[in-house]
Amino acid sequence: MDADAPAWVALSNLVLDRTVTVEAFRAGEARRDPQQLNRRWVAERGGEVQGLAHLSFFPFDPPGFLHASVLVHPEARGRGLGRALWAEVEQAAREAGAAGLAADVADTEPDSLAWAERRGLRPHAHRFASELDLTTFDETPHREALARAAAQGVTFTDLGGADAATLEQYLNFFADRLTETPDLAGHPRWPPKQVREILHLDHDPRPDWLVLAVGPDGGWLGTTALVAYQLMAYNELTAVHPQARGQGLALPLKLHAIRRAREAGLTAMRTNNHSRNAPMLAVNRRLGFEARPGRFELHQLFALTSGA
Ligand SMILES: CC(C)(COP(=O)(O)OP(=O)(O)OC[C@H]1O[C@@H](n2cnc3c(N)ncnc32)[C@H](O)[C@@H]1OP(=O)(O)O)[C@@H](O)C(=O)NCCC(=O)NCCS
């Protein structure tokens, strides 16, 4: 598989409009938990890799599900490559005892959506990315929101220089807030190791990008967390404790994250939102985030087979 890594990265970057490097791909593979399923297939025609399939554990999927991805070069579509790759993926998932499959399709690709629906996948959620240009962002219109938070005795800090116990407390706080998002409501709480991974704490740690809103009594009211992909700041989560909601803290939290990203020379901030997450969408709009094309998350639930 490693020999196919450059072809894999080239084709997936082309189809998914990404700029992942072969080095970052290999590093990501090396960090994967060997206990969790991770299988890849390539389909070649005339000696060229023209199709890819990936079956793996993805922490945002429902418990027991595996994440499937099949991609075919735009010029090689309609020749059965996708069908053959999907058959492999589905069989491997069933053999692994998965409860079902989750997959993503761009909301700009009706043909791919129809193809996935013919395979029994059904839309479960719609998310879209939005992006903020950090090179032109102006904080001035939002000073009032910062002043309102200050008037309530709320201060903002980050995990830069925090000791191990405080970081551990943060990982638990983050895991609790995750289960309150529309994405992970009803899912089991993530183990700290999983939180460390999405926050890049073991390979590109930036504890100073983990921002906290702290109440007058020192209690943690909310957080926002950034990781970087090249010059892009990715906002993994902005969340306010249920008891501190409605006090206007989400926007100041994000402003503090924006400040840190700009200080680090990052040029854009990106976030992914569930289409039904009205409060977060409103905050992002006010800050000037612009919506980009999104994707459907599709699910296929496998029928339970009797062991008799
Ligand atoms: C969705 C995607 C993987 C389909 O790839 P593909 O190689 O075109 O898939 P296929 O050729 O197997 O199927 C496309 C259609 O072409 C036709 N087709 C398949 N084999 C054919 C053949 N030998 N001759 C003529 N037509 C054929 C069929 O109508 C087929 O649909 P069906 O199998 O549902 O009846 C591709 O469009 C893609 O990469 N999209 C972006 C990623 C994505 O959204 N993936 C889906 C979620 S994992």
The ligand as an ORCA input file, in Angstrom:
! r2SCAN-3c Opt
* xyz 0 1
  C     -19.723      7.761     -6.900
  C     -18.496      7.289     -7.716
  C     -17.534      6.554     -6.781
  C     -19.004      6.318     -8.813
  O     -17.860      5.798     -9.512
  P     -18.031      5.061    -10.949
  O     -16.774      4.367    -11.241
  O     -18.590      6.000    -11.925
  O     -19.128      3.992    -10.546
  P     -19.718      2.871    -11.522
  O     -19.143      2.991    -12.871
  O     -19.563      1.578    -10.844
  O     -21.212      3.261    -11.460
  C     -21.754      4.432    -12.125
  C     -22.853      4.021    -13.090
  O     -22.243      3.771    -14.319
  C     -22.954      2.750    -15.003
  N     -22.051      1.611    -15.250
  C     -21.424      0.828    -14.375
  N     -20.683     -0.097    -15.003
  C     -20.801      0.132    -16.279
  C     -20.266     -0.470    -17.415
  N     -19.425     -1.494    -17.327
  N     -20.619      0.029    -18.587
  C     -21.448      1.065    -18.670
  N     -21.996      1.669    -17.624
  C     -21.683      1.225    -16.435
  C     -24.072      2.325    -14.122
  O     -25.237      3.053    -14.405
  C     -23.534      2.710    -12.753
  O     -24.474      2.872    -11.766
  P     -25.056      1.566    -10.968
  O     -23.935      0.614    -10.699
  O     -25.600      2.137     -9.714
  O     -26.106      1.023    -11.856
  C     -17.790      8.484     -8.409
  O     -18.749      9.269     -9.061
  C     -17.015      9.376     -7.461
  O     -15.796      9.186     -7.266
  N     -17.697     10.384     -6.832
  C     -17.054     11.216     -5.804
  C     -16.897     10.450     -4.473
  C     -18.222      9.979     -3.903
  O     -19.164     10.758     -3.760
  N     -18.329      8.695     -3.541
  C     -19.581      8.117     -3.054
  C     -19.617      7.894     -1.597
  S     -18.447      6.763     -0.978
*
